[in-house]
Amino acid sequence: MPVEAIIFLFFILVLAPVVAVLAYCGIRGTCGQSDEEESKGSQKQ
């Protein structure tokens, strides 16, 4: 396996969870807040 392929796979494995979390927080707009807080505030907003 060439070094480039190993580095490429490594970046995918590292960035995939980060991108998934950022996308999840961005869609819900509740990054850094607990689910309990969101369930209470969702009715007002």
TIMI-2910 file (N, C-alpha, C, CB; in pm, 1 decimal, decimal comma, always signed):
<rs>
+----------+----------+----------+----------+----------+----------+----------+----------+----------+----------+----------+----------+------+
!      n_x !      n_y !      n_z !     ca_x !     ca_y !     ca_z !      c_x !      c_y !      c_z !     cb_x !     cb_y !     cb_z ! resn !
+----------+----------+----------+----------+----------+----------+----------+----------+----------+----------+----------+----------+------+
!    +85,0 !   -120,3 !     +0,0 !     +0,0 !     +0,0 !     +0,0 !    +88,2 !   +124,9 !     +0,0 !    -96,0 !     +0,8 !   +123,7 !  Met !
!    +64,9 !   +215,1 !    -91,5 !   +146,5 !   +337,6 !    -95,0 !   +118,1 !   +427,0 !    +24,8 !   +120,8 !   +415,1 !   -224,6 !  Pro !
!   +214,3 !   +510,6 !    +57,2 !   +201,2 !   +598,5 !   +173,7 !    +84,3 !   +694,2 !   +156,0 !   +331,0 !   +677,3 !   +196,9 !  Val !
!    +64,4 !   +741,8 !    +33,8 !    -45,7 !   +836,2 !     +9,1 !   -180,1 !   +774,2 !    +44,2 !    -45,9 !   +881,4 !   -137,6 !  Glu !
!   -197,5 !   +646,7 !    +11,2 !   -324,4 !   +579,1 !    +39,8 !   -345,6 !   +565,9 !   +190,1 !   -328,0 !   +440,2 !    -26,8 !  Ala !
!   -238,5 !   +534,8 !   +262,4 !   -249,1 !   +521,7 !   +408,3 !   -285,9 !   +656,0 !   +470,5 !   -116,3 !   +469,1 !   +468,7 !  Ile !
!   -220,6 !   +762,5 !   +425,6 !   -250,7 !   +896,2 !   +478,0 !   -394,1 !   +935,1 !   +443,6 !   -151,6 !  +1001,0 !   +421,6 !  Ile !
!   -436,4 !   +902,9 !   +321,5 !   -572,3 !   +935,3 !   +277,9 !   -675,3 !   +864,3 !   +364,9 !   -592,3 !   +896,9 !   +130,3 !  Phe !
!   -654,7 !   +734,9 !   +389,4 !   -747,6 !   +659,3 !   +473,8 !   -746,0 !   +712,7 !   +616,6 !   -712,2 !   +509,5 !   +472,8 !  Leu !
!   -627,7 !   +750,7 !   +664,8 !   -616,7 !   +803,8 !   +800,3 !   -697,8 !   +932,0 !   +814,7 !   -469,8 !   +829,7 !   +836,2 !  Phe !
!   -686,1 !  +1020,7 !   +715,2 !   -761,3 !  +1146,4 !   +720,0 !   -911,1 !  +1120,3 !   +715,0 !   -720,1 !  +1238,2 !   +604,3 !  Phe !
!   -953,1 !  +1022,3 !   +634,9 !  -1096,1 !   +990,3 !   +626,6 !  -1146,3 !   +940,8 !   +762,2 !  -1122,4 !   +883,3 !   +516,6 !  Ile !
!  -1069,9 !   +852,3 !   +824,7 !  -1112,1 !   +796,5 !   +953,4 !  -1117,5 !   +904,3 !  +1060,5 !  -1017,5 !   +684,2 !   +996,8 !  Leu !
!  -1027,3 !  +1002,4 !  +1052,8 !  -1024,3 !  +1108,6 !  +1154,4 !  -1130,1 !  +1214,4 !  +1126,1 !   -885,2 !  +1173,7 !  +1160,0 !  Val !
!  -1144,0 !  +1252,4 !   +998,7 !  -1232,8 !  +1363,5 !   +964,9 !  -1378,9 !  +1322,3 !   +957,3 !  -1191,2 !  +1424,1 !   +833,8 !  Leu !
!  -1405,7 !  +1196,2 !   +925,7 !  -1544,7 !  +1151,5 !   +911,4 !  -1626,9 !  +1177,3 !  +1038,1 !  -1548,3 !  +1002,7 !   +877,1 !  Ala !
!  -1580,5 !  +1136,0 !  +1157,3 !  -1658,3 !  +1164,3 !  +1279,1 !  -1669,9 !  +1313,8 !  +1306,7 !  -1594,7 !  +1095,2 !  +1399,1 !  Pro !
!  -1563,6 !  +1388,8 !  +1279,9 !  -1566,0 !  +1533,2 !  +1304,9 !  -1668,3 !  +1600,6 !  +1214,4 !  -1426,1 !  +1595,0 !  +1282,9 !  Val !
!  -1666,1 !  +1565,5 !  +1086,6 !  -1761,2 !  +1623,4 !   +991,8 !  -1903,3 !  +1583,3 !  +1028,9 !  -1728,8 !  +1578,8 !   +847,8 !  Val !
!  -1921,3 !  +1458,8 !  +1072,3 !  -2054,7 !  +1411,3 !  +1110,1 !  -2107,8 !  +1489,6 !  +1229,4 !  -2051,6 !  +1261,0 !  +1142,6 !  Ala !
!  -2022,4 !  +1512,9 !  +1328,7 !  -2065,0 !  +1587,6 !  +1447,8 !  -2095,4 !  +1732,5 !  +1411,7 !  -1956,4 !  +1581,8 !  +1557,6 !  Val !
!  -2010,6 !  +1793,9 !  +1330,3 !  -2032,9 !  +1933,0 !  +1290,8 !  -2160,6 !  +1946,5 !  +1209,4 !  -1913,6 !  +1985,9 !  +1210,6 !  Leu !
!  -2185,6 !  +1851,7 !  +1121,2 !  -2308,0 !  +1855,8 !  +1040,9 !  -2429,6 !  +1837,4 !  +1130,3 !  -2305,2 !  +1747,4 !   +930,9 !  Ala !
!  -2420,4 !  +1745,7 !  +1227,4 !  -2532,2 !  +1721,1 !  +1318,8 !  -2561,6 !  +1845,0 !  +1401,9 !  -2501,8 !  +1601,6 !  +1410,8 !  Tyr !
!  -2457,2 !  +1907,6 !  +1455,1 !  -2476,0 !  +2029,2 !  +1534,8 !  -2526,8 !  +2142,8 !  +1447,7 !  -2344,6 !  +2069,9 !  +1603,6 !  Cys !
!  -2477,4 !  +2153,6 !  +1326,0 !  -2517,3 !  +2261,9 !  +1237,1 !  -2663,1 !  +2250,6 !  +1195,9 !  -2429,3 !  +2263,6 !  +1114,3 !  Gly !
!  -2709,0 !  +2127,8 !  +1171,6 !  -2848,3 !  +2108,7 !  +1129,3 !  -2943,0 !  +2141,8 !  +1244,8 !  -2871,6 !  +1962,9 !  +1080,0 !  Ile !
!  -2909,8 !  +2094,5 !  +1364,5 !  -2997,8 !  +2117,6 !  +1479,1 !  -2973,0 !  +2255,0 !  +1540,9 !  -2977,7 !  +2008,2 !  +1584,6 !  Arg !
!  -2852,3 !  +2306,9 !  +1525,0 !  -2819,3 !  +2436,7 !  +1582,3 !  -2811,0 !  +2432,7 !  +1733,9 !  -2920,9 !  +2538,9 !  +1539,9 !  Gly !
!  -2774,8 !  +2317,9 !  +1788,5 !  -2771,0 !  +2303,4 !  +1934,2 !  -2635,1 !  +2251,8 !  +1979,3 !  -2882,3 !  +2208,6 !  +1982,3 !  Thr !
!  -2529,2 !  +2293,1 !  +1910,5 !  -2396,6 !  +2245,1 !  +1947,6 !  -2360,4 !  +2298,0 !  +2086,7 !  -2290,6 !  +2288,8 !  +1842,6 !  Cys !
!  -2319,3 !  +2208,9 !  +2176,1 !  -2279,3 !  +2248,9 !  +2309,8 !  -2393,0 !  +2249,1 !  +2409,6 !  -2218,2 !  +2383,4 !  +2305,2 !  Gly !
!  -2514,9 !  +2220,4 !  +2364,6 !  -2628,2 !  +2215,3 !  +2456,2 !  -2672,0 !  +2070,8 !  +2476,0 !  -2745,5 !  +2300,8 !  +2403,4 !  Gln !
!  -2726,1 !  +2042,4 !  +2593,5 !  -2773,5 !  +1907,6 !  +2620,9 !  -2910,2 !  +1885,7 !  +2557,7 !  -2779,7 !  +1882,2 !  +2772,0 !  Ser !
!  -2947,3 !  +1760,0 !  +2541,8 !  -3076,3 !  +1728,9 !  +2479,6 !  -3192,5 !  +1774,0 !  +2567,7 !  -3087,1 !  +1578,6 !  +2451,6 !  Asp !
!  -3172,1 !  +1772,1 !  +2699,6 !  -3279,0 !  +1816,8 !  +2789,5 !  -3310,1 !  +1964,2 !  +2767,7 !  -3240,1 !  +1792,4 !  +2936,0 !  Glu !
!  -3206,2 !  +2045,7 !  +2754,8 !  -3226,0 !  +2188,8 !  +2732,2 !  -3296,5 !  +2213,0 !  +2599,6 !  -3091,7 !  +2262,9 !  +2735,1 !  Glu !
!  -3260,2 !  +2136,6 !  +2497,8 !  -3320,8 !  +2154,4 !  +2366,3 !  -3467,8 !  +2117,1 !  +2369,6 !  -3247,4 !  +2070,7 !  +2261,3 !  Glu !
!  -3503,0 !  +2010,1 !  +2440,7 !  -3642,0 !  +1965,6 !  +2443,7 !  -3729,9 !  +2069,2 !  +2513,5 !  -3653,5 !  +1829,3 !  +2514,4 !  Ser !
!  -3673,5 !  +2140,6 !  +2612,0 !  -3750,9 !  +2245,0 !  +2680,4 !  -3765,8 !  +2369,2 !  +2592,1 !  -3683,7 !  +2282,9 !  +2813,9 !  Lys !
!  -3656,1 !  +2410,1 !  +2527,4 !  -3656,8 !  +2535,0 !  +2451,8 !  -3717,3 !  +2521,2 !  +2313,5 !  -3517,8 !  +2587,4 !  +2439,6 !  Gly !
!  -3738,6 !  +2399,8 !  +2265,3 !  -3787,0 !  +2382,3 !  +2128,3 !  -3929,2 !  +2435,3 !  +2112,9 !  -3781,5 !  +2234,5 !  +2088,2 !  Ser !
!  -4008,5 !  +2432,0 !  +2219,6 !  -4147,4 !  +2477,4 !  +2209,8 !  -4153,2 !  +2629,8 !  +2192,5 !  -4227,2 !  +2434,5 !  +2335,3 !  Gln !
!  -4064,9 !  +2703,6 !  +2262,6 !  -4065,6 !  +2849,6 !  +2253,0 !  -4016,5 !  +2894,2 !  +2115,2 !  -3977,8 !  +2911,8 !  +2364,0 !  Lys !
!  -3909,3 !  +2831,6 !  +2066,7 !  -3856,2 !  +2867,2 !  +1935,8 !  -3936,6 !  +2794,9 !  +1830,1 !  -3705,6 !  +2832,4 !  +1924,4 !  Gln !
+----------+----------+----------+----------+----------+----------+----------+----------+----------+----------+----------+----------+------+
</rs>
